[in-house]
Amino acid sequence: MLRRLVLISTVLLLPVTASAAGDGQAAAAKSLSNAAESRHEGYYYPKITSSEIYKARTQALAKMNRHERLLFVSATTQQQGSANYAPRYVMFAKGDQAEKLIIVGLDDETLGTIYRGAYVGSLAEAKELLDLVKLMGFSQITISDGRRNSHRVTLE
């Protein structure tokens, strides 16, 4: 099924109760979330320079799971490697359920131009990509030029 799909690639804060136990649990969860984010930031991409929330026009397919998302990323990477030219970007699926998609440009043209004109979620072509990513069960996509800029889109 994943081969048929064509690739055109802020954590939500929940209200926390005012109880002391709730505050402690929220602080621990936020600390874990920040640790996971800082592990990706600076390694896979530079510090997030912009972010947005995109309300997808689709819902995740029921049969999309961690295995299917990893298979998608693997198949896309394999397809790029078999081309007669160097890959223009690289993709990673991160998170416990591989729910975070990371796309990093490998040259100055591919993703570097995104930051010269408009945000990813504001481009008509990107909306189709974001809907596809949501359909596959990803909850977040981070797109970077690999040097200075990283844009995070949280999918709802």
Secondary structure, DSSP 8 states (H G I E B T S, - for coil): -TTTS------------SSHHHHHHHHHHHHHHHHHHHHHBTTTB----EEEEE--SS---TT--HHHHHHHHHHHHHHHHTSSS--SEEEEEESTTS-EEEEEESSTTTTTTHHHH--GGGSHHHHHHHHHHHHTT--EEEEE-SSS-EEEEEE-
